[in-house]
């Protein structure tokens, strides 16, 4: 009995559990013992950006680029023709619209967007916007303006993350699964191959989409050196290195060169 009492006392001092193991060796305690820095390194942190700068610029293409492609569709329904030209490179002249622009690898800075609701609308089997950028954790409203059946499939990383079935004009289906994680989401319709769209999802707020004139702006950027990435579904991805000074605007010009 005296030996047992001594053993129990030693366990109480050493922090043993009922099986004679140290309590800190349990999975829950081991997880809690991870340092905050190791848990937060991969997560975006909101910090004060009192001396932030801006990144502005324009995305263009040098040389001739085919802006559309002819897609074969199902039989003519009056709403979705049997074949049609799908515009894959939008913009005017050499300026590229709808290109997604972001700062690669930024892990701290301004607050995340308060508005986290996005829309994807299908009309005459064309999905609009063709390209858009969104924050992870947002909600996507999938709307159809066609009085026919659509089966819109969302694929990320090679796996289907959601399928939205619609059969009437004006029908809106909200989905959170599409924007649950960062990455590229491709949008297709199982019924109409001409329906095409892309969504870039981010876990930080330093992203935007170029306007009709190819211009873009990203504000409240902490001073430092960054890799500025630009992506367009038909032209691919380009990047450049920029330096952002405190309370100043850094200008960047990104040029796509089509393959011969």
N, C-alpha and C positions, 0 to 999 in steps of 0.2 A: 504493500500500500504506500509505504514511504517513497519507493522508487517511482510508482505511478504518479504520485503527487508531484515529484520533482520533474518528471517528464512533461506533465500538463503545464506546470509553471514555466518551463523552458519554452514550450510552444506559444504560450501567451505572450512571453517577452519577444520571441522571434517572429511572431505573426503567422503561425501555422494555421492551416484549415483542419477540418475533421480528419482528413486523410494523412495528416502529418506533413503536408506540403506548405510552402510559404504562400500566404494569401496573395502576395503581389505576383505570384506565378500564374494566377488564374487569367483566362483570356480577357475578361473585362478589365482587370487591374492592369494587365500588360498593355492593353489599348490605351488606357488612361495615362499610362506612364510615358507615352510618346510625347516628345517636346512640342510645344505649340509651333515652333518654327518649321519642324518637319511636316506638320499637318497643313500648314498654311502656305508653303512654298508654291504649290500648284494652284492655289485659289486666288482669285482677284481680290485685292484689298482697296477699299476706298480711303484715300488720304487727301489732305488739304493741298490744293494746287493753286497757290496764290501768285506764283510767278510763271504760270504756264504760257506756252507759246502756241502757234498755229502751224498746221501743215496745209498748204494750198497747192493746187496744180491742175493739170489737164492731162487726159489720156487720149492719145491719137494713134492712128495707124499710118505707116509709111508704105506706100505702094498699093497696088490694086488688091482688094479683098472681096470675095463673093459674099454678099450680105444675106442671101437667102438660099433655100434649098427646096426642091420639090418633093413633097411627101405623098406616098400613095395611101389612100384612106379606104374606108369601107364604102359601100354604095351611097350614091348621092341621096341625102335625106332632106335637102332644102335648107338645112342648117349647117351641115358639114359636107362640103363638096367631095367628090370622089378623089380629087387631087387638088393641091393648093400649094402656094409658095409660103414657106414659113421663114419669117425674118429672124435670123440668128445674130446679126450684127446691127444694132440700132445706132442711130446718130446721124449727123449731118456733115457731109464732106469727109474730111479725115478725122473728125472728132467722134469718139466712141461714147455712146450713152449706155447706161445700164451695167457698167463695169463696177465690180465690188472692190473697194479700196480699204485697206486696214493696216494697222501697225502690228507687226508680228512679234509675239512673245511679251507684250507689255502686261505686267502683273499688278500694277498699282496706279491709281490716279483718280480721276473724277468719278462722281456717282454713276451708277448704272441708270439707264433710261427708266423713267417712271411709266411711260407708255409702252406696254408690252403686248399690244393687240395688233395683229397683222391680218391682211386680207389677200386671198387669191381668188380671182374671179374668172370664170370660163364663159366666153361668149362666142358663138359660132365655132366652138371647139378650140378657140385660141385662149390660152391661159395668160392672164395679166395680173401683176407685172411678170414679164418673162424672167427677170432676175431681181432678187431682193435680198436684203440682209436683215437679220433679226437677232435679238438677244435670247440666249438660252433660258428656258423657263417661261417663254411667252406663249400666247394663245393664237392659233391661226384659224381665221374664219374662212372656210371654203365655200364659195358661192357659185351657183350655176344660174346663168340667164338663158339657158337653152331648155326648151320643153321636150327634151329627149334624155335618154339614159346616159349617164357618165359614171365611170368607175375609176376614180382618180387614185393612183398608187404613189406613195411616197417612199423612196428608197434612200437609205443612208448606210455607207460602209458595206454595200452589197446586200443588205437585209431590208426587207419591207418593215417600215415602222408604223404605217397605218394605210388603210384603204377606205376611201370615202365614196359611198354609193349615193347617187342622186338621180332623180327621174322627173323633176318638174322645174320650171322656170321660177326663179326667186328663192329657191331652196338654199338655206345656209346651214352648214354643219361645222361647229367649232371642234377643234382638236388640239390637245396639248402635247400629244405624243410626237408630233412632227418636229417641234422645237424644243424637245426635252434635253438634247445634248448638243454640244458644239460640233460643227462639221458641215459637210456639203450634202444637201438633200436634193435629189433629182425627182422631178414630178412628171408622171406620164398618165395617160388614160388607157386602160385595158381595152376600151371599145374603139377609141379614135387615136391612131398613132400620131396625128398632127398636133395633138396637145402636148406641149413641152414647156417646162419651166424649171428654174433652179433657185434654191434658197441656201444662202450661206448663214450658218448659225454661229454666234460668237459668245464667249463667256467674259468678254470685256466690252466697254463702250466705245472703243477707238476704231470705228468703222463707218463707212458711208457708201453711197452708190453715186456714180457720176450722172450729171444731168444731161440734157439734150446736147449741150455744147461741149461735153466731155470734161467739164470742170468738177472739182471736188474741194471740200474743206473739212478738216478735222481740228477741233479746238480743244483748249484746256489740256495741252500736252505737257507733261513734266519735262523740263530741260534734259537733254541727253541725246545719244545716238540711237537710231532705230533703223530697222529694215521695213521699208514701205512696200507692201505687196499689192498687186492688182491682178484681178482674175476676170475673164470673160469667157463664157461657155464655148464659143467657136474659135477664139483666138488663143486660149490657154492662160498661163500665168507669167507675169513679169515682176521683177522687184528691183529696188534701188535703195541705197543707203542715204540717210538724211541726218542732219544735225539740227536739233531744235534748241535755240537759245532762249533764255528767259524773256518773256513778254515780247517776243518777236515772231515774225512769220517766216517759216521756211518754205521755199518754193520747190516743187518737184515736177518734172515732166517725164511721163512714162510713154514710150512709143512701142507699139506692136509692129513687128515686121512679119508679114505672112510668108509662109514657106513657099519657095518657087514651085 
